[in-house]
Amino acid sequence: MDKTLVIGSTGNLGREVVDGLVAAGAATRALSRRQEVPDEGVERGPGGVEGVVGDLRDPAMLEAALTGVRSVFLVWPFLTAEHAPAVLDAIGRHARRVVYVSSSGVDRTAGRQTDPIRQLHADMEELIEKSDAEWTVLRADTFASNARGWAAQIRAGDVVRGPDSAATAVIDERDIAAVAVRALTEDGHGGATYVLTGPQVLSRAEQVRAIGDAVGRPLRFEAVPPDIARERMLADGRPPALVDALLAGAGARPASELVTTTVEDITGAPARTFTRWAADRVDVFR
């Protein structure tokens, strides 16, 4: 049976895609990166998922992971597209279909994007569209799972401090995964670019209040200047290049009231609210 390879399978979104594929009865292979490759090369995961060890910077390992694969779910983990041509060439030699997770902020009519992360996604989209595989691009709005980054502050007190950003229609990663599973397993999505949002535009302050409602105590968001936010993010151990890219993205995000019905149009179920996401993830914040 042809398999679906999930690249980024250990992330918040990738785990949901794996679960959705298993629920749909699709033969699934989950790619993860390890510091050391086990001698046997292949591990068996829960639910019959085949686990493979691989690194997108190592073509030989990727070739092995792609053997017998028909569809690929791709989350790009780097801040540049440097390794992407080789990865997409390998995917094109093996797989018929690739589903890529991009950003709702990408504007391909612009000469340059407003920040490094959106520029990366625009570059990746262009490369994917030129590849040999049938492609589908999922331009997702802000992931609800990004709020997990506030968990330590919430467990320690009642104030979340961080850089502010324009309000956005935050989307539950489970809804992105549900659309991805359809695109990976069904025909009719080739050449499509889907913009995926949650049902409501929310500020960071409103997200924090919703988490407070879920955990049963009042929480508030306190915006801090970018230089202070940078110091704290670096102190948490994040790479400087990633910190700079995240702060640039937060600062450059324009105000938007964009809300789409794409999740419901494709899956038949409305996109989940952030309130529901918070209630379902309450243990993360306690």
N, C-alpha and C positions, 0 to 999 in steps of 0.2 A: 504494500500500500504506500502511495506517495505521502510524504510527510510535510508538515508545516514547521519551518524553523523559526523560533522566536529569538531574535537578537535583542539583548537587554532584558532577559527573562527574570533576573533577580531584582529588578527595580519595581517601584510601586505599580507602574502601568504594566510592565511585562508580566508580572505575576497574575494580574487580572486577565491578560490575554491568554496565558497558558490555561488558566482555569476555564475560561470561556471556550477554548478549543476542545478541551477534554469533555466539557459538558455537551458540546456539539458532536462528539464522537469522532473528532478529527485526530489522526495520528500526529503526535506532537513531539518535536525535538526542541529542547531548551538549551540555548547556548549561554554559558557563564564563563567568566574569567577567573582563573585561580593563579596564585603565585607559583604553584608547582603542579604539573600535570600528573594525575594518577597513572600508575603503570598500565592499568587496563584501558585507559583512554576514554572509557564510557562509563557513566554511572547511571543507575536506574533510580528515577525519582518517584515520588508518590503518585498514585493514580495512573501508573503505567507510562508516565512521561519519560522519554529518553533524554537523559542529561548528557551533554557533551561539553568538553572544555575547549575553549578557543579564544583567540585574540584577533581582533580585526586588523591588527598590524602585522599578523603572521599569515601570509597567503596559504601556506601549506596546511596549517591547522584549519583554516576556513574552508579549503577545498574538501577536507575530510568531513567537516560538519555539514556541507551542502550535498553530499552524496545521497541520492534518493529523495531529495527535497523538491517539492512542486511549488510551494508558496513560502515567502519570507516576510516576516514582520521585522521592520528595521527602526530602531531608535539609535540615533548617532550620538556616541558618548564623548566626542572630542569638540574642541572649540574651533577647529579648522576642518576643511574638507580634504586635507592632504592625502589621506589614505583611501578616500572614497572611490576614485577611479578603479583601483585594483579590486576593491571589495565588490563594486557593481559589475565589473567584468566577470568575477567569479560567480556572482549570483546569476548573471545572464547566461552563463554556460550550463547552469544546472536547473534553475528554477524558471517557471513560466510567469510567476506573479510576484510583485514586491509591493508591500504596503508601508509607506513611510510616514512617520509622525513629525509634522512641521509646526509652525506657529501661525496663529490667526492674524498676527500682525504683519506678516509678509505682504509686501506690495511689489509684485513683479514688474509693474509699470515704472517703478522708480529706478533711477540709475544706481543708487546706493540705498540700503536700508538704514533705519534710524539708529540701530545699535548692533554690536558684534554678533549677538545670538541670532537676531533676525537675518543678518547678512549670511551667516552660516546656513540657515535653513533655505534661504533663497538660492545659494550656491548648490546645496544638495538637491533641491527640486530640479534645477536645471540639468544637473548631471543625471539624475534618475530618469528624467524625461527623454534623455538621449541614449539610455541604456537599452539592452535587448529585451528586458523583461517587460511584461504588461504591468503598468504601475497605477497605484492609487495613492493620492496624497491626502493625509488627514491634517488639516490646519486647525489645531486645537487651541482654545483660549487657555487662560491660566489654570493649571492643575490645582484642584482642591488639595491634593496631597502635599503641595508645597507648604501648607500650614503645619505639617508635621515638624517643620523646622522651628516652630515656636514651642514645642512640647516641653523642653527643659525649663523655659521661662515660666510657663503656665504651672508646671508642677512645683516651681519654687516660689511663686507669688501671684499677684493679681494684675500685673502690668506686663504687656508685651512691648518691647522696644525694638525698633528697627527702622530701616528706610521706608518712606511712604511711596506710594505709586498710585497712578490713576485707577479708578474703579474699573472693574472688568466682570464679564459674565463667567465667573468661576465654574469650571466643569469637573464633575466627579470622574475620576480615572476609570471607574467601572463603565461609564457611558462611552468613553473613548474606546475602551476595550471591546465593548459590544459591537460598535461600528466596525472596528478592525476585524473582528471574527467574521462578520458578514462579508467584508471585502476580501478576506483571505480564503473563504470557503465557497463563495457564490460567484457566479458569472454576472456580468453586467456592470461591474464597477471599474473596469479598465479605462484609464485616461481621465478619471474623475478626480477633482479636487474638492473635498468636502470641508466646509468650515463648521467646526463643532464648538458649541458654547453651552453653558448652563442656562437655566431659565430666568436668571435674575442678575442684574449688574450690582456688584457689591464692592465697597471699599474695604481696605484692610481693617479699619476700625469695626466695620459691620461684621466681618468674618470673625474677628476676635470676640465680639459680643455673642455671636451665635455659638461659638465654642464654650463660652461662659454659661450660656443657657443649658448646653448639653451636660456640662460637668456640675452644674448646680451652684455656681457662685459667680458674682459679677466680675468680669474682666474688662480691661480697657487697653487700647492701643496708644502708644506714645511714639510719635515720629521723632527720629534722631537725624542729625545732619549726616550726609554721606561719608565724611571723613571719620566720624565716630563709628558709624556702621562698619566701615572698612576695617578699622582696628579690631572691632569685636569679631568680625567674620574671619579675619586672619588668625586671631587668637584661638578660634575654634578649630583651626587646622586646615581651613580651605585654601587651595592654591591661589596665589595672587592673581593669576590670569583669569580664573573663574570668578573671583570676587569682583574684579574690575568689570567683567562682562555683565555680571548680575546687576551691579549698581548702575551701569550704563543703561541697561534695559529698563530698570525701574524708573530712572530719571527721564528716559526718552519716551516712555509710553504715553501716547496721547489719550485724552478722555474719549470714551467710546460708549455708545448705548447699544452696540451690536448684540442682538440675541437671535439665534437661528433655531429653526425647528428640525435641523438635519438629523439629530439623534432619533427623534420620533419618526421622521420620514423613513429612515432606513431600518430601524429596529422594531417599530411599532409601539414602543414604550417611551413616554416623555422623559426628558432629561431630569435627573435627580436634583433636588435643591441642595444648597450648601448646608442648610439646617439638617437635612437627613444625613448628609455625609458626616457632619460633626457628631450626630447622635450615634451613628454606626461605628465611629472611631473613638468613642469617648474614652476607652481604656488607654489610648495613646497619651492622653493628657492628664491622667490621674496618677 
